[in-house]
């Protein structure tokens, strides 16, 4: 069984929410272009003027995505 890793890109400032939403579009385009699978994607916020984009991927693809797109942080998704 392969582990799922959630990659996170943080954005700060007045336009953080809009930037995170737009970033997800580019994340999906990258995954399609590279023919990589992903489980989910989206945005969320931690505080006023701090939003983030995220994508959950297979552990085997993390190095490719990390080197190309430089996420700010990552963690292993818990299995349900």
N, CA, C and O atoms as a printed pandas DataFrame, in Angstrom:
     atom_number atom_name residue_name chain_id  residue_number  x_coord  y_coord  z_coord
0              1         N          UNK        A               1    0.844   -1.174    0.000
1              2        CA          UNK        A               1    0.000    0.000    0.000
2              3         C          UNK        A               1    0.897    1.248    0.000
3              4         O          UNK        A               1    1.836    1.348    0.790
4              5         N          UNK        A               2    0.604    2.163   -0.867
5              6        CA          UNK        A               2    1.383    3.400   -0.951
6              7         C          UNK        A               2    0.796    4.472   -0.035
7              8         O          UNK        A               2   -0.420    4.587    0.117
8              9         N          UNK        A               3    1.683    5.247    0.566
9             10        CA          UNK        A               3    1.208    6.310    1.444
10            11         C          UNK        A               3    0.777    7.518    0.622
11            12         O          UNK        A               3    1.286    7.758   -0.473
12            13         N          UNK        A               4   -0.169    8.272    1.170
13            14        CA          UNK        A               4   -0.626    9.510    0.550
14            15         C          UNK        A               4    0.000   10.677    1.299
15            16         O          UNK        A               4   -0.006   10.715    2.530
16            17         N          UNK        A               5    0.538   11.626    0.546
17            18        CA          UNK        A               5    1.209   12.781    1.124
18            19         C          UNK        A               5    0.454   14.044    0.718
19            20         O          UNK        A               5    0.154   14.242   -0.459
20            21         N          UNK        A               6    0.151   14.892    1.689
21            22        CA          UNK        A               6   -0.492   16.180    1.396
22            23         C          UNK        A               6    0.600   17.244    1.318
23            24         O          UNK        A               6    1.330   17.476    2.281
24            25         N          UNK        A               7    0.698   17.884    0.158
25            26        CA          UNK        A               7    1.644   18.977   -0.071
26            27         C          UNK        A               7    0.904   20.293    0.078
27            28         O          UNK        A               7   -0.244   20.412   -0.350
28            29         N          UNK        A               8    1.547   21.279    0.678
29            30        CA          UNK        A               8    0.884   22.543    1.001
30            31         C          UNK        A               8    1.733   23.721    0.544
31            32         O          UNK        A               8    2.944   23.761    0.760
32            33         N          UNK        A               9    1.066   24.678   -0.092
33            34        CA          UNK        A               9    1.681   25.932   -0.526
34            35         C          UNK        A               9    0.980   27.067    0.219
35            36         O          UNK        A               9   -0.228   27.258    0.078
36            37         N          UNK        A              10    1.740   27.814    1.010
37            38        CA          UNK        A              10    1.193   28.899    1.828
38            39         C          UNK        A              10    1.224   30.233    1.081
39            40         O          UNK        A              10    2.147   30.509    0.316
40            41         N          UNK        A              11    0.198   31.051    1.316
41            42        CA          UNK        A              11    0.109   32.395    0.737
42            43         C          UNK        A              11   -0.344   33.360    1.827
43            44         O          UNK        A              11   -1.211   33.037    2.639
44            45         N          UNK        A              12    0.251   34.536    1.832
45            46        CA          UNK        A              12   -0.018   35.526    2.870
46            47         C          UNK        A              12   -0.401   36.862    2.244
47            48         O          UNK        A              12    0.025   37.181    1.134
48            49         N          UNK        A              13   -1.194   37.628    2.950
49            50        CA          UNK        A              13   -1.547   38.971    2.528
50            51         C          UNK        A              13   -3.010   39.099    2.179
51            52         O          UNK        A              13   -3.790   38.156    2.315
52            53         N          UNK        A              14   -3.368   40.288    1.724
53            54        CA          UNK        A              14   -4.763   40.595    1.408
54            55         C          UNK        A              14   -5.332   39.714    0.303
55            56         O          UNK        A              14   -6.530   39.430    0.294
56            57         N          UNK        A              15   -4.503   39.289   -0.609
57            58        CA          UNK        A              15   -4.969   38.479   -1.751
58            59         C          UNK        A              15   -4.635   36.995   -1.610
59            60         O          UNK        A              15   -4.664   36.253   -2.592
60            61         N          UNK        A              16   -4.322   36.572   -0.409
61            62        CA          UNK        A              16   -3.896   35.190   -0.189
62            63         C          UNK        A              16   -4.943   34.173   -0.633
63            64         O          UNK        A              16   -4.604   33.163   -1.250
64            65         N          UNK        A              17   -6.205   34.432   -0.324
65            66        CA          UNK        A              17   -7.261   33.483   -0.687
66            67         C          UNK        A              17   -7.375   33.322   -2.201
67            68         O          UNK        A              17   -7.439   32.200   -2.703
68            69         N          UNK        A              18   -7.401   34.426   -2.924
69            70        CA          UNK        A              18   -7.491   34.376   -4.381
70            71         C          UNK        A              18   -6.267   33.730   -5.010
71            72         O          UNK        A              18   -6.378   32.995   -5.991
72            73         N          UNK        A              19   -5.105   34.008   -4.442
73            74        CA          UNK        A              19   -3.867   33.415   -4.961
74            75         C          UNK        A              19   -3.881   31.904   -4.755
75            76         O          UNK        A              19   -3.478   31.157   -5.647
76            77         N          UNK        A              20   -4.336   31.449   -3.600
77            78        CA          UNK        A              20   -4.407   30.011   -3.335
78            79         C          UNK        A              20   -5.376   29.326   -4.299
79            80         O          UNK        A              20   -5.079   28.256   -4.831
80            81         N          UNK        A              21   -6.528   29.945   -4.519
81            82        CA          UNK        A              21   -7.501   29.380   -5.471
82            83         C          UNK        A              21   -6.899   29.270   -6.871
83            84         O          UNK        A              21   -7.078   28.259   -7.551
84            85         N          UNK        A              22   -6.193   30.300   -7.293
85            86        CA          UNK        A              22   -5.584   30.298   -8.625
86            87         C          UNK        A              22   -4.445   29.272   -8.696
87            88         O          UNK        A              22   -4.249   28.636   -9.731
88            89         N          UNK        A              23   -3.708   29.114   -7.616
89            90        CA          UNK        A              23   -2.598   28.168   -7.601
90            91         C          UNK        A              23   -3.079   26.734   -7.829
91            92         O          UNK        A              23   -2.398   25.943   -8.481
92            93         N          UNK        A              24   -4.247   26.405   -7.294
93            94        CA          UNK        A              24   -4.794   25.056   -7.482
94            95         C          UNK        A              24   -4.986   24.750   -8.968
95            96         O          UNK        A              24   -4.762   23.618   -9.396
96            97         N          UNK        A              25   -5.391   25.729   -9.747
97            98        CA          UNK        A              25   -5.546   25.541  -11.195
98            99         C          UNK        A              25   -4.225   25.087  -11.798
99           100         O          UNK        A              25   -4.187   24.141  -12.585
100          101         N          UNK        A              26   -3.139   25.765  -11.427
101          102        CA          UNK        A              26   -1.827   25.424  -11.968
102          103         C          UNK        A              26   -1.321   24.082  -11.444
103          104         O          UNK        A              26   -0.621   23.367  -12.161
104          105         N          UNK        A              27   -1.662   23.733  -10.211
105          106        CA          UNK        A              27   -1.288   22.423   -9.695
106          107         C          UNK        A              27   -1.922   21.314  -10.528
107          108         O          UNK        A              27   -1.251   20.351  -10.898
108          109         N          UNK        A              28   -3.216   21.449  -10.824
109          110        CA          UNK        A              28   -3.912   20.437  -11.631
110          111         C          UNK        A              28   -3.330   20.373  -13.039
111          112         O          UNK        A              28   -3.177   19.283  -13.590
112          113         N          UNK        A              29   -3.005   21.516  -13.629
113          114        CA          UNK        A              29   -2.394   21.536  -14.959
114          115         C          UNK        A              29   -1.057   20.804  -14.953
115          116         O          UNK        A              29   -0.761   20.038  -15.870
116          117         N          UNK        A              30   -0.257   21.035  -13.930
117          118        CA          UNK        A              30    1.035   20.362  -13.813
118          119         C          UNK        A              30    0.849   18.852  -13.718
119          120         O          UNK        A              30    1.535   18.096  -14.407
120          121         N          UNK        A              31   -0.068   18.415  -12.877
121          122        CA          UNK        A              31   -0.296   16.983  -12.699
122          123         C          UNK        A              31   -0.763   16.328  -13.995
123          124         O          UNK        A              31   -0.335   15.219  -14.315
124          125         N          UNK        A              32   -1.627   16.992  -14.736
125          126        CA          UNK        A              32   -2.090   16.460  -16.019
126          127         C          UNK        A              32   -0.947   16.407  -17.030
127          128         O          UNK        A              32   -0.786   15.414  -17.741
128          129         N          UNK        A              33   -0.158   17.471  -17.093
129          130        CA          UNK        A              33    0.953   17.528  -18.053
130          131         C          UNK        A              33    1.988   16.444  -17.766
131          132         O          UNK        A              33    2.533   15.842  -18.691
132          133         N          UNK        A              34    2.257   16.196  -16.485
133          134        CA          UNK        A              34    3.253   15.191  -16.092
134          135         C          UNK        A              34    2.656   13.785  -15.985
135          136         O          UNK        A              34    3.374   12.821  -15.719
136          137         N          UNK        A              35    1.342   13.673  -16.195
137          138        CA          UNK        A              35    0.630   12.394  -16.121
138          139         C          UNK        A              35    0.795   11.736  -14.745
139          140         O          UNK        A              35    1.086   10.545  -14.635
140          141         N          UNK        A              36    0.603   12.545  -13.707
141          142        CA          UNK        A              36    0.676   12.064  -12.330
142          143         C          UNK        A              36   -0.726   12.057  -11.732
143          144         O          UNK        A              36   -1.555   12.905  -12.061
144          145         N          UNK        A              37   -0.980   11.103  -10.861
145          146        CA          UNK        A              37   -2.282   10.994  -10.203
146          147         C          UNK        A              37   -2.296   11.816   -8.918
147          148         O          UNK        A              37   -1.273   11.977   -8.252
148          149         N          UNK        A              38   -3.477   12.331   -8.586
149          150        CA          UNK        A              38   -3.658   12.986   -7.298
150          151         C          UNK        A              38   -5.027   12.610   -6.768
151          152         O          UNK        A              38   -5.922   12.248   -7.531
152          153         N          UNK        A              39   -5.184   12.698   -5.455
153          154        CA          UNK        A              39   -6.403   12.240   -4.816
154          155         C          UNK        A              39   -7.384   13.370   -4.551
155          156         O          UNK        A              39   -8.593   13.190   -4.699
156          157         N          UNK        A              40   -6.881   14.518   -4.165
157          158        CA          UNK        A              40   -7.742   15.675   -3.962
158          159         C          UNK        A              40   -6.899   16.933   -3.959
159          160         O          UNK        A              40   -5.672   16.876   -3.866
160          161         N          UNK        A              41   -7.562   18.057   -4.062
161          162        CA          UNK        A              41   -6.892   19.343   -4.057
162          163         C          UNK        A              41   -7.868   20.371   -3.524
163          164         O          UNK        A              41   -9.072   20.121   -3.475
164          165         N          UNK        A              42   -7.365   21.511   -3.130
165          166        CA          UNK        A              42   -8.257   22.544   -2.651
166          167         C          UNK        A              42   -7.511   23.650   -1.950
167          168         O          UNK        A              42   -6.288   23.759   -2.035
168          169         N          UNK        A              43   -8.281   24.474   -1.252
169          170        CA          UNK        A              43   -7.703   25.574   -0.493
170          171         C          UNK        A              43   -8.339   25.609    0.885
171          172         O          UNK        A              43   -9.407   25.042    1.113
172          173         N          UNK        A              44   -7.672   26.275    1.779
173          174        CA          UNK        A              44   -8.182   26.473    3.128
174          175         C          UNK        A              44   -7.475   27.694    3.690
175          176         O          UNK        A              44   -6.630   28.289    3.021
176          177         N          UNK        A              45   -7.812   28.065    4.900
177          178        CA          UNK        A              45   -7.146   29.195    5.526
178          179         C          UNK        A              45   -6.807   28.857    6.963
179          180         O          UNK        A              45   -7.486   28.052    7.601
180          181         N          UNK        A              46   -5.760   29.474    7.464
181          182        CA          UNK        A              46   -5.357   29.275    8.854
182          183         C          UNK        A              46   -5.704   30.484    9.698
183          184         O          UNK        A              46   -6.054   30.348   10.870
184          185         N          UNK        A              47   -5.608   31.659    9.113
185          186        CA          UNK        A              47   -5.876   32.895    9.846
186          187         C          UNK        A              47   -6.167   33.984    8.819
187          188         O          UNK        A              47   -6.031   33.784    7.612
188          189         N          UNK        A              48   -6.564   35.123    9.330
189          190        CA          UNK        A              48   -6.774   36.269    8.463
190          191         C          UNK        A              48   -5.484   36.542    7.681
191          192         O          UNK        A              48   -4.412   36.655    8.275
192          193         N          UNK        A              49   -5.583   36.644    6.384
193          194        CA          UNK        A              49   -4.473   36.909    5.477
194          195         C          UNK        A              49   -3.466   35.759    5.394
195          196         O          UNK        A              49   -2.302   35.993    5.069
196          197         N          UNK        A              50   -3.883   34.538    5.678
197          198        CA          UNK        A              50   -3.042   33.354    5.463
198          199         C          UNK        A              50   -3.925   32.230    4.928
199          200         O          UNK        A              50   -4.691   31.611    5.665
200          201         N          UNK        A              51   -3.797   31.988    3.634
201          202        CA          UNK        A              51   -4.509   30.889    2.988
202          203         C          UNK        A              51   -3.483   29.928    2.419
203          204         O          UNK        A              51   -2.306   30.262    2.286
204          205         N          UNK        A              52   -3.940   28.736    2.085
205          206        CA          UNK        A              52   -3.030   27.783    1.461
206          207         C          UNK        A              52   -3.748   26.911    0.452
207          208         O          UNK        A              52   -4.947   26.651    0.555
208          209         N          UNK        A              53   -2.974   26.469   -0.528
209          210        CA          UNK        A              53   -3.432   25.495   -1.518
210          211         C          UNK        A              53   -2.831   24.150   -1.115
211          212         O          UNK        A              53   -1.719   24.092   -0.591
212          213         N          UNK        A              54   -3.572   23.071   -1.364
213          214        CA          UNK        A              54   -3.037   21.754   -1.035
214          215         C          UNK        A              54   -3.401   20.750   -2.122
215          216         O          UNK        A              54   -4.350   20.934   -2.883
216          217         N          UNK        A              55   -2.612   19.684   -2.165
217          218        CA          UNK        A              55   -2.870   18.577   -3.072
218          219         C          UNK        A              55   -2.342   17.315   -2.414
219          220         O          UNK        A              55   -1.236   17.307   -1.874
220          221         N          UNK        A              56   -3.131   16.244   -2.459
221          222        CA          UNK        A              56   -2.710   14.963   -1.911
222          223         C          UNK        A              56   -2.282   14.065   -3.062
223          224         O          UNK        A              56   -3.020   13.865   -4.027
224          225         N          UNK        A              57   -1.059   13.523   -2.934
225          226        CA          UNK        A              57   -0.449   12.739   -4.012
226          227         C          UNK        A              57    0.111   11.439   -3.458
227          228         O          UNK        A              57    0.163   11.240   -2.244
228          229         N          UNK        A              58    0.528   10.560   -4.356
229          230        CA          UNK        A              58    1.181    9.329   -3.952
230          231         C          UNK        A              58    2.616    9.642   -3.523
231          232         O          UNK        A              58    3.269   10.511   -4.101
232          233         N          UNK        A              59    3.089    8.940   -2.524
233          234        CA          UNK        A              59    4.436    9.184   -2.010
234          235         C          UNK        A              59    5.496    9.072   -3.108
235          236         O          UNK        A              59    6.479    9.813   -3.090
236          237         N          UNK        A              60    5.314    8.166   -4.051
237          238        CA          UNK        A              60    6.312    7.962   -5.102
238          239         C          UNK        A              60    6.479    9.192   -6.003
239          240         O          UNK        A              60    7.507    9.323   -6.668
240          241         N          UNK        A              61    5.500   10.084   -6.039
241          242        CA          UNK        A              61    5.553   11.264   -6.894
242          243         C          UNK        A              61    6.028   12.527   -6.177
243          244         O          UNK        A              61    6.191   13.573   -6.805
244          245         N          UNK        A              62    6.247   12.434   -4.877
245          246        CA          UNK        A              62    6.572   13.631   -4.096
246          247         C          UNK        A              62    7.846   14.303   -4.585
247          248         O          UNK        A              62    7.875   15.528   -4.702
248          249         N          UNK        A              63    8.886   13.559   -4.870
249          250        CA          UNK        A              63   10.156   14.168   -5.277
250          251         C          UNK        A              63    9.998   14.985   -6.559
251          252         O          UNK        A              63   10.540   16.086   -6.654
252          253         N          UNK        A              64    9.273   14.469   -7.534
253          254        CA          UNK        A              64    9.056   15.191   -8.799
254          255         C          UNK        A              64    8.339   16.511   -8.523
255          256         O          UNK        A              64    8.745   17.563   -9.016
256          257         N          UNK        A              65    7.279   16.444   -7.739
257          258        CA          UNK        A              65    6.483   17.640   -7.447
258          259         C          UNK        A              65    7.272   18.602   -6.568
259          260         O          UNK        A              65    7.260   19.810   -6.803
260          261         N          UNK        A              66    7.945   18.084   -5.574
261          262        CA          UNK        A              66    8.738   18.930   -4.674
262          263         C          UNK        A              66    9.806   19.713   -5.438
263          264         O          UNK        A              66    9.961   20.917   -5.234
264          265         N          UNK        A              67   10.534   19.035   -6.312
265          266        CA          UNK        A              67   11.609   19.696   -7.054
266          267         C          UNK        A              67   11.084   20.734   -8.034
267          268         O          UNK        A              67   11.727   21.762   -8.243
268          269         N          UNK        A              68    9.929   20.484   -8.636
269          270        CA          UNK        A              68    9.383   21.405   -9.639
270          271         C          UNK        A              68    8.569   22.538   -9.032
271          272         O          UNK        A              68    8.643   23.671   -9.509
272          273         N          UNK        A              69    7.791   22.252   -7.985
273          274        CA          UNK        A              69    6.805   23.222   -7.493
274          275         C          UNK        A              69    7.081   23.750   -6.086
275          276         O          UNK        A              69    6.406   24.675   -5.635
276          277         N          UNK        A              70    8.048   23.185   -5.394
277          278        CA          UNK        A              70    8.530   23.671   -4.107
278          279         C          UNK        A              70    7.427   23.996   -3.084
279          280         O          UNK        A              70    7.248   25.158   -2.721
280          281         N          UNK        A              71    6.698   22.987   -2.626
281          282        CA          UNK        A              71    5.701   23.239   -1.582
282          283         C          UNK        A              71    6.382   23.712   -0.300
283          284         O          UNK        A              71    7.564   23.449   -0.078
284          285         N          UNK        A              72    5.628   24.404    0.530
285          286        CA          UNK        A              72    6.170   24.919    1.784
286          287         C          UNK        A              72    6.238   23.860    2.877
287          288         O          UNK        A              72    7.101   23.918    3.754
288          289         N          UNK        A              73    5.329   22.897    2.822
289          290        CA          UNK        A              73    5.306   21.855    3.844
290          291         C          UNK        A              73    4.538   20.658    3.316
291          292         O          UNK        A              73    3.878   20.724    2.279
292          293         N          UNK        A              74    4.641   19.548    4.068
293          294        CA          UNK        A              74    3.969   18.304    3.667
294          295         C          UNK        A              74    3.766   17.434    4.892
295          296         O          UNK        A              74    4.474   17.566    5.890
296          297         N          UNK        A              75    2.785   16.541    4.804
297          298        CA          UNK        A              75    2.592   15.557    5.860
298          299         C          UNK        A              75    1.893   14.322    5.295
299          300         O          UNK        A              75    1.236   14.377    4.255
300          301         N          UNK        A              76    2.053   13.209    6.009
301          302        CA          UNK        A              76    1.424   11.946    5.609
302          303         C          UNK        A              76   -0.037   12.001    6.003
303          304         O          UNK        A              76   -0.367   12.329    7.142
304          305         N          UNK        A              77   -0.915   11.679    5.062
305          306        CA          UNK        A              77   -2.359   11.623    5.332
306          307         C          UNK        A              77   -2.664   10.383    6.170
307          308         O          UNK        A              77   -2.090    9.318    5.945
308          309         N          UNK        A              78   -3.555   10.524    7.118
309          310        CA          UNK        A              78   -4.003    9.380    7.915
310          311         C          UNK        A              78   -4.931    8.523    7.075
311          312         O          UNK        A              78   -5.736    9.032    6.294
312          313         N          UNK        A              79   -4.808    7.226    7.246
313          314        CA          UNK        A              79   -5.697    6.293    6.566
314          315         C          UNK        A              79   -7.030    6.236    7.309
315          316         O          UNK        A              79   -7.055    6.283    8.539
316          317         N          UNK        A              80   -8.134    6.134    6.575
317          318        CA          UNK        A              80   -9.458    6.045    7.210
318          319         C          UNK        A              80   -9.825    4.621    7.496
319          320         O          UNK        A              80  -10.903    4.356    8.027
